[in-house]
Amino acid sequence: ELTLEMVTDEERDYMYKVYAHEPTARINLGIRRRLAPLLGNHRRKIELMNGLLFSLPGTPVLYYGDEIGMGDNIYLGDRNGVRTPMQWSSDKNAGFSRANPQKLMLPIIIDPEYHYEAINVEGQQANPHSLLRWTKRLIALRGRYRAFGRGDIHFLAPNNPKVLVFTRSLGEETILVVANLSRFVQFVELDLSAYKGMRPIEMFGHVDFPLVGEIPYFITLGPHAFYWFSLEKPRVALPVRPDESAVVPALSGRGDWTTLVAAGGDVENVLPRFMSARRWFAGKSRQIRVAHITESIPLGYDGRTSFLLIVRVEYLDGSPEDYFLPVTCLVEEKDRVLAGDAANSIIARVENAAQGDKDGLLIDASADPGFCRTVFQSLIESRQLHGIRGTMRFVPTSALRAKTPASAAEPRVMTGEQSNTSVRFADDFMLKLVRKIEPGVSSDEEISRFLTERAKYPHVPPLAGEINYKSGRGEPTTIGLLTGFVLNVGDAWKYALDSLRSYLADGRVPAIGGGSLFEIAERDLEAAAVIIGPFLNSAKILGRRTAELHMALASDVDDPNFRPEPFTPFSQRSFYQSLRGLNHKVFSTLNRKLKDLPPARRAEAEALRGMEERIHSVFMGIRSENLRATQIRCHGDYHLGQVLFTGNDFMIIDFEGEPARSIGERRLKRSPLRDVAGMIRSFHYAAYAELGEEPDAAKERRAIEWYRCVSGAFLQSYLEVAGRSSFIPPDRKQTERLLNVFLLEKAVYELGYELNNRPGWAHIPIRGIRNLMPDEINAGRKS
């Protein structure tokens, strides 16, 4: 309802002519229309008007239905035309009422353009580009800046009268609003000399604009476009991993810290800094634009409240990512947390966190044993928790029901380099909380369930339960997995390094001769075992267990998710395209990151830059090869860190796949030789990790011989067990060529990872790539 009592007669006449063509739309001295029909259902105009409404002084008020672009019925009497039932869904009576439609006080909207089956909350909630979702983002953005609510207003007077420009200021916050009121593209020159040296940052996209100087600031705007700029002093870029000892940010709880999570705002502002410093955060190489809390599910425990949050992180480029982050606030125990190992779980200090002016610490709740016990108990009880948009379900399996759980045992969060968070419950269970989440059942849950319940494969921890989240009609998302705990003496990575240390101290070198890994695998390696030590025999056991795993994964011909599938020209071309894309992406990263490498490693990287085309030619060969083998579900991220050593055998864990790949990619069927290549590359990493930064040439040669000998033993044992399986080509030369392609793919992938995360380790995949190229292999054979 647009009341026009405060305007002149001339202005009122103009607005009637523009906005109320039909006399029926007029009432008294106003216009009885909703916003969408008032503006001709023009999306840009609607956004512009809401942008102005939310940036001008005062409290913005949205009339119900305007957030979804509802229509009206001007043929109803009085003001009833804009009082029609809210359109919640496409169901009967627009989801407003289950009554007989004739009993409704006012009829629902059935106008073709604004019909409730097309315009409703349910439909727009599911569409990230809808007016409803845009309006929510607008409201959230306004809530982050106090200048909108309390700041003063100052209008600028540009030469172009079609562009409205003003600033809102409060304390250190200064917001510049620029709005094009024209239906055509406009430009404007602004006198921003009062803000010289400051940088306008577009607030929706967090895009940095050029610094303000002495000359007029030039801006172009599309039809009915508007910009919100935050005028800020030039920022000093934060390191990729912020210093853990940096000052912890402070928030005001106003007597109840839970309102911080419910309202978002200030909490969302501190999340990027906290998350970017965590090992499990995958977006370290990307610049964060903003973080939003998209789901908040309360979980009470030990007399306090926690929230299971899903945080959407948006970047300046590329797709956003969702992360699972449980949070709680410790009031009485903050000193214990500060002094203990959980100090790096602190997100922010909360002033006046609880009644009585008590301060607290907002922390990652997974560091609190009480929270972990409650999650475990929730699995035992098959609980369901409801949030703002969806439901979190705790689902136990027969493995949990069959074993008396040690729920009273003190949970222990596992430390180390992990892309998720693992919690151990005595010697019974291991809980993994998935941090980076995607819609769909994770490969880890799907493969673990298959191996536990159908294939009965004994060398994996049994799946005991899962935690999943489902929102609306979307796919369930895996949040956590509970598996049986495996007693072990460490992972195979630690075991390999211990073996290497003893071997290098000995000084002897096994005489296995030159040649490729396949040629080494065909030789008798018993004499080498005397020099290498027990690890050589362990590598054979690991090769056997790997082959048995692949045979188990290929054992079900009825389940379409696990049924082996042959290579086809289409799948080979798809494989080649993925290799080509990976190669181009990594070498682009190498060119961009070359300056970040340590000076001692830069020469090696420079030499590698010219090999992009040669690598591409190797990958191209896979496109025309007549591959006579099948593809199956694989581990996906197979290396020494994914295998536990029990003292005389191995247990294979973590079927999540490579974190950088989407769930859809991880579930694709591939040649299991890809897993074999992953383990062989892990042996190569172990050799160089033990060498240190600047090894002497003789020591490096001994380490490389260890790698070749151990890899040959692993491959020998693998082929002895799985050599006649359908997923291994019957032609030995074809198997060797395919394995070499996977080894090269893995090394190129590792190079991209190290450049983005650990530049000091980039020399390992660089040397791996050089040694895997055909010319290098042939040179090795000649020598």
C-alpha positions in Angstrom: 0.0 0.0 0.0 1.7 3.2 -1.2 0.3 6.1 0.8 0.7 9.5 -1.0 -0.6 11.9 1.6 2.8 13.6 2.0 3.4 14.5 -1.6 2.2 17.4 -3.7 -0.8 17.1 -6.0 1.5 17.2 -9.0 3.6 14.4 -7.7 0.6 12.3 -6.8 -0.8 12.8 -10.3 2.4 11.6 -11.8 2.6 8.5 -9.6 -1.0 7.6 -10.4 -0.2 7.8 -14.1 3.0 5.7 -13.8 2.0 3.2 -11.2 -1.8 2.9 -11.2 -3.0 2.7 -14.8 -6.3 1.2 -13.7 -8.4 3.4 -11.4 -9.3 0.3 -9.4 -5.7 0.2 -8.0 -6.2 3.6 -6.3 -7.7 4.0 -2.9 -8.2 7.3 -1.0 -4.9 9.1 -1.5 -2.8 6.0 -2.2 -2.2 3.0 -4.4 -3.2 -0.5 -3.2 -0.7 -2.7 -4.9 2.1 -5.1 -3.8 5.6 -4.2 -4.9 5.9 -6.7 -7.8 2.8 -5.6 -9.7 3.5 -1.9 -8.8 6.8 -2.2 -10.7 5.5 -4.4 -13.5 7.2 -7.5 -12.0 10.5 -6.1 -13.1 13.2 -8.0 -11.2 15.9 -5.3 -11.5 13.5 -2.6 -10.3 12.4 -4.7 -7.4 16.0 -5.2 -6.3 16.8 -1.6 -6.7 13.8 -0.5 -4.6 14.7 -3.0 -1.9 18.3 -1.9 -2.0 17.3 1.7 -1.4 14.8 0.7 1.3 17.5 -1.1 3.2 20.2 1.5 2.8 18.2 4.6 3.8 17.8 5.7 7.5 15.1 4.1 9.6 13.9 0.6 10.1 13.1 -1.2 6.8 9.8 -3.0 6.8 8.9 -5.6 4.1 5.2 -6.2 3.5 4.5 -10.0 3.6 4.8 -11.6 0.2 7.0 -8.9 -1.3 10.0 -11.0 -0.5 8.9 -13.6 -3.1 7.3 -11.2 -5.6 3.6 -12.0 -4.8 0.8 -10.5 -6.8 -2.4 -8.9 -5.6 -6.2 -8.7 -6.4 -7.2 -5.1 -6.8 -10.8 -6.2 -7.5 -11.4 -7.1 -3.9 -12.9 -4.3 -1.7 -11.0 -1.8 0.4 -7.4 -2.9 1.1 -8.2 -6.6 0.9 -6.5 -6.7 -2.5 -3.1 -6.9 -0.7 -4.3 -9.1 2.2 -4.6 -12.4 0.3 -3.3 -15.6 1.8 0.4 -16.0 1.9 1.7 -18.3 -0.8 3.8 -20.9 1.1 3.7 -23.8 -1.5 2.0 -25.0 -4.6 -0.3 -27.2 -2.6 -4.0 -26.6 -1.9 -4.8 -23.1 -0.8 -1.1 -22.2 -1.5 -0.2 -24.1 1.7 -1.9 -21.4 3.7 -4.8 -23.4 5.0 -6.3 -27.0 4.6 -9.8 -25.7 4.7 -12.3 -25.8 1.9 -11.2 -23.1 -0.5 -14.7 -21.5 -0.3 -14.3 -21.0 3.4 -11.2 -18.8 3.1 -11.7 -15.2 4.3 -10.1 -14.0 1.1 -9.3 -15.9 -2.1 -5.8 -17.0 -3.1 -4.0 -15.4 -6.1 -4.8 -17.2 -9.4 -3.7 -14.5 -11.8 -1.5 -16.4 -14.4 1.5 -14.2 -13.8 1.4 -14.5 -10.0 -0.3 -17.8 -9.6 0.5 -19.5 -6.3 1.7 -22.6 -8.1 4.5 -20.5 -9.7 5.2 -18.0 -7.0 5.6 -19.6 -3.6 8.1 -19.8 -0.7 8.8 -23.5 -1.1 9.8 -23.2 -4.8 12.0 -20.1 -4.2 13.7 -21.5 -1.2 15.0 -24.3 -3.4 16.3 -21.9 -6.0 19.5 -20.1 -5.0 18.8 -17.4 -7.6 15.2 -16.6 -6.6 14.0 -13.3 -5.3 13.5 -14.8 -1.8 17.1 -16.0 -1.5 18.4 -12.7 -2.8 16.3 -10.8 -0.3 17.7 -13.0 2.5 21.2 -12.2 1.4 20.3 -8.5 1.4 19.0 -8.7 4.9 22.0 -10.6 6.1 24.4 -8.1 4.5 22.7 -5.1 6.0 22.8 -6.7 9.4 26.6 -6.8 9.3 27.0 -3.0 9.2 25.7 -0.8 12.0 26.0 2.3 9.8 22.8 1.2 8.0 20.8 1.3 11.2 22.3 4.2 13.1 24.7 6.0 10.8 24.2 9.5 9.5 23.4 10.2 5.8 25.1 12.6 3.4 24.0 13.0 -0.2 26.5 13.7 -2.9 25.5 15.8 -6.0 27.0 14.2 -9.1 26.4 15.8 -12.5 24.2 12.9 -13.6 20.8 13.4 -11.9 19.7 9.8 -12.9 22.2 8.4 -10.4 21.4 8.7 -6.7 24.6 8.8 -4.5 24.9 9.0 -0.7 27.0 7.8 2.2 26.1 6.3 5.5 28.7 6.7 8.3 29.0 5.5 11.9 32.3 5.4 13.7 34.9 3.7 11.4 32.2 2.4 9.1 31.6 4.4 5.9 29.2 3.0 3.2 28.8 4.5 -0.2 25.5 3.8 -2.0 25.3 4.4 -5.7 21.9 3.7 -7.5 21.0 4.1 -11.1 17.3 5.2 -11.3 17.3 5.0 -15.1 16.3 2.1 -17.3 19.4 2.7 -19.4 23.1 2.3 -18.7 24.6 5.3 -16.9 28.0 6.7 -15.8 28.8 9.0 -13.0 31.9 10.9 -11.7 32.0 11.2 -8.0 33.9 13.7 -5.8 35.3 11.4 -3.2 38.3 13.5 -2.3 37.2 13.4 1.4 38.0 9.7 1.3 41.4 9.9 -0.5 43.5 6.8 0.0 40.6 4.6 0.9 39.5 1.6 -1.1 35.9 1.0 -2.1 35.0 -2.7 -1.6 31.8 -3.8 -3.2 29.9 -5.4 -0.4 27.9 -8.2 -2.1 31.0 -9.7 -3.8 33.8 -8.3 -1.6 35.5 -7.1 -4.8 38.2 -4.5 -4.3 37.9 -1.4 -6.5 40.8 1.0 -7.2 41.9 3.4 -4.5 40.2 6.8 -4.3 42.6 9.5 -5.5 42.4 13.2 -6.2 40.6 13.0 -9.5 36.8 12.3 -9.7 36.0 8.6 -9.2 34.4 7.1 -12.3 31.7 4.4 -12.1 29.4 2.9 -14.7 26.1 1.2 -13.8 23.7 -1.1 -15.7 20.0 -0.3 -16.0 18.4 0.0 -12.5 21.7 -1.2 -10.9 22.8 -0.3 -7.4 26.1 -0.7 -5.6 27.0 -0.8 -1.9 30.6 0.0 -1.2 32.4 -0.2 2.1 35.1 2.5 2.1 38.1 1.0 4.0 41.7 1.7 4.5 44.0 -0.6 2.3 44.2 -4.0 3.9 47.4 -6.0 4.6 46.8 -9.5 3.2 46.7 -12.2 5.8 49.0 -15.2 5.4 47.3 -18.4 4.2 47.8 -19.9 7.7 47.3 -17.1 10.2 49.5 -17.1 13.3 47.9 -19.3 15.9 49.2 -16.9 18.6 47.4 -13.9 17.1 44.9 -12.0 19.2 41.6 -13.9 19.4 38.7 -11.7 18.2 36.2 -10.6 20.7 32.4 -10.6 20.4 29.6 -9.3 22.6 27.2 -12.0 23.9 24.8 -9.4 25.5 24.0 -11.9 28.3 23.2 -14.8 26.1 25.9 -16.1 23.7 23.4 -18.3 21.7 21.9 -15.2 20.1 25.3 -14.7 18.3 24.8 -18.0 16.4 21.1 -17.4 15.8 21.6 -13.9 14.3 24.8 -14.7 12.4 26.4 -11.4 11.8 29.4 -10.9 14.1 30.0 -14.7 14.4 30.1 -15.0 10.6 32.7 -12.3 10.4 35.2 -14.2 12.6 34.7 -17.6 11.0 36.9 -17.1 7.9 39.9 -16.3 10.0 39.4 -19.3 12.3 38.5 -21.8 9.5 41.4 -20.8 7.2 43.9 -21.8 9.9 42.5 -25.3 10.3 44.2 -28.3 8.7 40.8 -29.5 7.4 40.0 -26.3 5.5 40.4 -27.1 1.8 40.2 -23.5 0.5 43.5 -22.2 1.7 44.7 -21.2 -1.8 41.5 -19.2 -2.5 40.4 -15.8 -1.2 37.4 -15.9 1.0 34.6 -13.5 0.2 32.2 -14.3 3.1 31.0 -17.1 5.3 27.3 -17.7 6.0 25.7 -20.0 8.6 23.1 -21.9 6.5 22.0 -24.4 9.2 22.1 -24.3 13.0 20.9 -27.4 14.9 21.0 -27.2 18.8 22.4 -30.1 20.8 22.4 -29.9 24.6 24.9 -31.7 26.7 26.4 -31.5 30.3 24.1 -28.5 31.1 25.2 -26.4 28.2 24.2 -25.9 24.6 26.0 -26.5 21.4 25.1 -25.9 17.8 25.8 -28.1 14.8 26.5 -25.5 12.2 26.8 -25.8 8.4 28.8 -22.9 7.2 28.9 -21.9 3.5 32.1 -20.3 2.5 32.0 -18.2 -0.7 35.1 -17.2 -2.6 36.0 -14.4 -5.0 36.1 -17.0 -7.7 34.8 -20.5 -8.1 32.0 -22.4 -6.4 31.3 -22.0 -2.7 32.0 -24.8 -0.2 30.1 -26.1 2.8 31.7 -27.0 6.1 30.5 -28.7 9.2 31.4 -26.8 12.4 30.0 -27.7 15.8 30.4 -24.8 18.3 29.8 -24.2 22.0 30.7 -21.6 24.6 32.7 -22.4 27.7 32.1 -20.0 30.5 33.4 -21.7 33.6 36.1 -23.8 31.9 37.8 -21.2 29.7 41.1 -21.3 31.7 41.4 -25.0 31.3 40.9 -24.7 27.5 43.4 -21.8 27.2 46.1 -23.9 29.1 45.3 -27.2 27.4 45.8 -28.8 24.0 42.4 -27.4 22.8 43.6 -23.8 22.8 43.7 -23.8 18.9 39.9 -24.6 18.9 39.1 -21.1 20.2 37.0 -19.2 17.7 36.4 -16.0 19.7 36.2 -14.5 23.1 32.7 -13.7 24.1 32.2 -10.7 26.4 29.1 -11.0 28.6 28.4 -14.5 27.3 25.9 -15.4 30.1 23.9 -13.7 32.8 26.0 -12.2 35.5 28.3 -10.5 33.0 30.3 -13.8 32.7 32.8 -13.9 29.8 33.3 -17.1 27.8 35.1 -18.7 24.9 33.4 -19.7 21.7 35.1 -22.9 20.6 35.0 -25.7 18.1 32.9 -28.2 20.2 34.7 -31.2 18.8 37.5 -30.3 21.3 35.1 -30.8 24.2 35.0 -34.5 25.5 31.4 -33.9 26.7 30.2 -33.0 23.3 31.9 -36.0 21.7 30.3 -38.3 24.3 26.9 -36.8 23.5 27.4 -37.4 19.8 28.3 -41.0 20.5 25.3 -41.5 22.7 23.1 -40.0 20.0 24.2 -42.7 17.7 23.4 -45.4 20.2 19.9 -43.9 20.7 19.3 -43.3 16.9 18.4 -39.7 17.6 17.0 -37.1 15.1 17.7 -33.4 15.6 15.8 -30.7 13.7 17.3 -27.5 12.5 16.3 -24.4 10.6 16.1 -26.1 7.2 16.7 -29.8 7.7 17.2 -32.8 10.0 20.3 -34.5 11.3 20.0 -38.3 11.8 22.2 -40.5 13.9 22.0 -44.1 12.4 23.7 -47.1 14.1 24.5 -50.3 12.3 24.5 -53.9 13.6 28.2 -53.5 14.4 27.4 -50.9 17.1 24.4 -52.9 18.4 26.4 -56.1 18.7 29.1 -54.6 20.8 28.7 -53.1 24.3 29.8 -49.5 23.7 32.2 -47.9 26.1 30.2 -44.7 26.2 31.7 -43.7 29.5 35.2 -43.8 28.1 37.0 -40.5 27.8 36.9 -39.4 24.1 40.3 -38.4 22.7 40.6 -36.2 19.6 43.3 -37.5 17.3 45.9 -35.0 16.3 48.0 -34.9 13.2 47.6 -34.0 9.5 43.9 -34.8 8.8 41.4 -33.4 6.5 38.6 -34.3 9.0 38.3 -34.7 12.8 38.7 -38.1 14.3 37.8 -39.0 17.9 38.8 -42.3 19.6 36.5 -44.0 22.2 38.8 -46.3 24.2 39.7 -49.3 22.1 36.3 -49.8 20.7 35.3 -47.1 18.2 36.6 -44.3 16.1 34.3 -41.4 15.1 35.2 -39.3 12.1 33.5 -35.9 11.7 33.5 -34.8 8.1 34.4 -31.2 7.7 34.1 -30.3 4.0 30.6 -31.7 3.1 28.8 -32.1 -0.2 25.2 -33.3 -0.9 25.1 -37.1 -1.4 26.3 -40.2 0.4 30.1 -40.1 0.8 32.3 -42.8 -0.8 33.6 -43.6 2.7 30.2 -44.5 4.0 29.1 -46.4 0.8 32.3 -48.4 0.4 32.7 -49.1 4.1 29.1 -50.4 4.3 29.6 -52.6 1.2 32.9 -54.1 2.5 31.5 -54.6 6.0 28.0 -56.0 5.3 28.2 -57.5 1.8 31.8 -58.4 0.8 32.8 -59.3 4.4 36.3 -58.0 3.8 38.2 -58.5 7.0 41.0 -55.9 6.6 38.9 -52.7 7.0 37.3 -51.3 10.2 33.6 -52.3 10.4 31.1 -49.5 9.9 29.2 -49.0 13.2 27.1 -45.9 12.4 26.6 -42.8 10.4 25.5 -39.2 10.9 23.7 -37.6 8.0 21.9 -34.3 7.3 19.0 -33.9 4.9 17.4 -30.6 3.9 14.1 -30.5 2.0 14.1 -32.6 -1.1 17.9 -32.7 -1.4 20.1 -35.7 -1.1 21.3 -36.7 2.4 24.8 -35.4 3.3 27.3 -37.5 5.2 28.4 -35.6 8.4 30.1 -38.3 10.3 31.0 -42.0 10.4 31.6 -44.3 13.4 33.8 -47.4 12.7 35.4 -50.0 14.9 38.7 -49.1 16.3 41.7 -51.1 15.1 44.6 -51.7 17.6 47.7 -50.7 15.8 51.3 -49.5 16.2 50.9 -46.6 13.9 50.1 -46.0 10.2 52.2 -47.5 7.4 53.8 -44.0 6.7 55.4 -44.0 10.2 56.4 -47.7 9.7 58.0 -46.8 6.3 60.0 -43.9 7.7 61.3 -46.1 10.6 62.4 -48.7 8.0 64.1 -46.1 5.9 66.0 -44.6 8.9 67.5 -48.0 9.7 68.2 -48.7 6.1 70.0 -45.4 5.4 72.1 -45.8 8.6 73.3 -49.2 7.3 74.9 -47.7 4.2 74.5 -50.7 1.9 72.5 -50.6 -1.3 70.5 -53.6 -2.7 71.7 -54.8 -6.1 68.5 -55.0 -8.0 69.7 -53.5 -11.3 68.1 -50.9 -13.5 64.8 -51.0 -15.4 61.2 -50.1 -14.8 59.2 -51.0 -11.8 57.5 -53.8 -13.8 60.9 -55.3 -14.6 61.9 -55.1 -10.9 58.7 -56.8 -10.0 59.6 -59.8 -12.2 62.9 -60.4 -10.3 63.8 -62.4 -7.2 64.0 -59.8 -4.4 65.0 -62.2 -1.6 68.6 -60.9 -1.5 67.4 -57.3 -1.3 65.3 -58.2 1.8 68.5 -58.8 3.8 69.5 -55.1 3.2 66.0 -53.5 3.2 64.9 -55.3 6.3 61.4 -56.5 7.3 59.6 -53.7 5.5 60.2 -55.4 2.1 58.2 -58.4 3.2 55.6 -56.0 4.7 55.3 -54.3 1.3 54.5 -57.7 -0.2 51.8 -58.2 2.4 50.4 -54.8 1.6 50.4 -55.6 -2.1 48.4 -58.8 -1.3 45.9 -56.9 0.9 45.5 -54.3 -1.8 44.7 -56.9 -4.4 42.2 -58.6 -2.1 40.5 -55.3 -1.5 40.1 -54.7 -5.2 38.8 -58.2 -5.8 36.2 -57.7 -3.0 35.1 -54.4 -4.5 34.7 -56.2 -7.9 32.8 -59.2 -6.4 29.2 -58.0 -6.8 27.8 -58.1 -10.3 24.3 -57.2 -9.2 24.8 -53.9 -7.4 25.0 -51.2 -10.1 27.1 -49.0 -7.8 29.8 -51.7 -7.6 29.3 -53.8 -10.7 32.6 -53.8 -12.8 32.3 -52.0 -16.1 34.5 -52.3 -19.2 36.5 -49.4 -20.6 34.8 -47.9 -23.6 36.0 -45.3 -26.2 33.7 -42.8 -24.5 35.1 -43.5 -21.0 38.7 -43.4 -22.3 38.1 -40.1 -23.9 36.6 -38.8 -20.7 39.6 -40.0 -18.8 41.9 -38.3 -21.3 40.0 -35.0 -21.0 40.3 -35.1 -17.2 44.1 -35.8 -17.5 44.4 -32.9 -20.0 42.5 -30.5 -17.8 44.6 -31.5 -14.7 47.8 -31.0 -16.6 46.9 -27.6 -17.8 45.6 -26.4 -14.4 48.7 -27.6 -12.5 51.2 -26.1 -15.0 49.2 -22.8 -14.9 49.6 -22.9 -11.1 53.3 -23.7 -11.4 53.8 -20.6 -13.6 51.9 -18.5 -11.1 53.5 -19.9 -7.9 57.1 -20.2 -9.2 58.2 -17.1 -7.2 56.8 -18.7 -4.0 59.1 -21.7 -4.2 62.3 -21.8 -2.0 65.3 -20.5 -4.0 67.0 -23.8 -3.8 64.0 -25.6 -5.5 63.2 -22.9 -8.1 65.7 -24.2 -10.7 64.1 -27.6 -10.7 60.7 -26.1 -11.2 62.0 -23.9 -14.0 63.3 -27.0 -15.8 59.9 -28.7 -15.5 57.9 -25.8 -17.1 58.9 -26.9 -20.6 57.6 -30.5 -20.1 53.9 -29.7 -20.2 53.5 -30.7 -23.8 55.5 -33.9 -23.4 53.3 -34.9 -20.4 50.2 -34.1 -22.5 51.5 -36.4 -25.3 51.8 -39.3 -22.8 48.2 -38.7 -21.6 47.0 -38.5 -25.2 48.1 -42.1 -25.8 45.4 -43.4 -23.4 42.7 -42.0 -25.8 43.5 -44.5 -28.6 44.6 -47.5 -26.5 42.3 -50.5 -26.8 42.1 -51.2 -23.1 40.9 -54.7 -22.4 40.0 -54.3 -18.7 37.2 -53.3 -16.4 36.8 -50.4 -14.1 35.6 -50.8 -10.5 35.0 -48.7 -7.3 38.4 -48.0 -5.8 39.8 -46.5 -2.6 40.5 -43.2 -4.4 43.2 -41.7 -2.2 45.4 -44.7 -1.5 48.7 -44.0 0.3 50.7 -45.1 3.3 48.7 -42.8 5.6 45.5 -44.6 4.8 46.9 -48.0 6.0 47.3 -49.0 9.7 50.1 -51.4 10.7 49.0 -53.9 13.3 52.5 -55.4 13.9 52.2 -58.2 11.4 49.5 -57.1 9.0 47.6 -54.1 7.6 44.1 -52.6 7.9 42.9 -50.2 5.2 41.0 -47.1 6.3 39.4 -43.9 5.0 37.6 -44.5 1.6 36.6 -40.8 1.3 38.7 -40.2 -1.8 40.8 -37.2 -2.7 39.4 -34.2 -0.9 39.8 -31.9 -3.9 37.4 -33.9 -6.0 33.7 -33.7 -5.8 31.6 -36.6 -4.4 30.4 -37.4 -7.9 34.0 -37.8 -9.1 35.0 -39.9 -6.1 32.1 -42.4 -6.9 33.2 -42.9 -10.5 34.5 -46.4 -11.4 38.2 -46.4 -12.4 41.0 -48.8 -13.0 42.3 -50.1 -9.6 45.8 -49.5 -11.0 45.1 -45.9 -9.9 45.2 -47.1 -6.3 48.4 -49.0 -7.0 50.0 -45.9 -8.4 48.9 -43.9 -5.4 50.8 -46.3 -3.1 53.9 -46.4 -5.2 53.9 -42.6 -5.2 53.6 -42.7 -1.4 56.8 -44.9 -1.2 58.5 -42.2 -3.3 57.3 -39.5 -0.9 58.6 -41.5 2.1 62.0 -41.8 0.5 62.4 -38.0 0.1 60.7 -37.2 3.4 63.3 -39.1 5.3 66.2 -37.5 3.3 65.5 -34.0 4.5 66.1 -30.7 2.8 69.6 -31.1 1.4 70.7 -34.7 1.2 74.0 -35.7 -0.3 74.0 -37.5 -3.6 75.0 -40.9 -2.2 72.3 -40.9 0.4 69.7 -39.8 -2.1 70.7 -42.7 -4.4 70.3 -45.2 -1.5 66.8 -43.8 -0.8 65.8 -44.1 -4.4 66.9 -47.7 -4.5 64.8 -48.4 -1.4 61.8 -46.8 -3.2 62.4 -48.9 -6.3 62.9 -52.1 -4.4 59.9 -51.7 -2.1 57.7 -50.6 -5.0 58.7 -53.6 -7.0 57.9 -55.9 -4.1 54.5 -54.3 -3.6 53.7 -54.5 -7.3 55.0 -58.1 -7.6 52.7 -59.3 -4.8 49.7 -57.3 -6.1 50.0 -58.9 -9.6 50.4 -62.4 -8.2 47.0 -62.1 -6.5 45.1 -59.9 -8.9 46.9 -60.5 -12.1 44.1 -62.6 -13.7 41.2 -60.4 -12.5 39.1 -58.7 -15.1 40.3 -55.2 -14.0 43.9 -56.1 -15.0 44.6 -56.1 -18.8 45.8 -59.5 -19.9 48.6 -57.8 -21.9 51.5 -57.1 -19.6 52.8 -54.2 -21.7 49.3 -52.6 -21.7 49.2 -53.0 -17.9 52.6 -51.3 -17.6 51.6 -48.4 -19.9 48.4 -47.9 -18.0 50.1 -47.9 -14.6 52.7 -45.4 -15.9 49.9 -43.0 -16.9 48.3 -43.3 -13.4 51.7 -42.7 -11.8 52.2 -39.6 -13.9 48.7 -38.3 -13.2 49.3 -38.8 -9.5 52.6 -36.9 -9.6 51.1 -34.0 -11.5 48.2 -33.9 -9.0 50.7 -33.9 -6.1 52.6 -31.0 -7.7 49.4 -28.9 -7.8 48.6 -29.8 -4.2 52.1 -28.9 -2.9 52.3 -25.6 -4.8 49.0 -24.5 -3.1 49.7 -25.9 0.4 53.4 -26.9 1.0 55.7 -25.2 -1.6 58.7 -26.6 0.3 57.7 -30.1 -0.7 57.1 -29.4 -4.4 60.5 -30.9 -5.3 59.2 -34.4 -4.5 56.5 -34.5 -7.3 58.8 -32.6 -9.6 61.5 -35.3 -9.4 58.8 -37.9 -9.6 57.5 -36.4 -12.9 60.9 -36.2 -14.4 61.7 -39.8 -13.6 58.3 -41.0 -15.0 58.8 -39.4 -18.4 59.6 -41.9 -21.3 63.0 -40.3 -22.1 64.1 -40.6 -18.5 62.9 -44.2 -18.3 64.7 -45.1 -21.5 67.9 -43.4 -20.2 67.7 -45.4 -17.0 67.4 -48.7 -19.0 70.5 -47.8 -21.0 72.5 -47.0 -17.9 
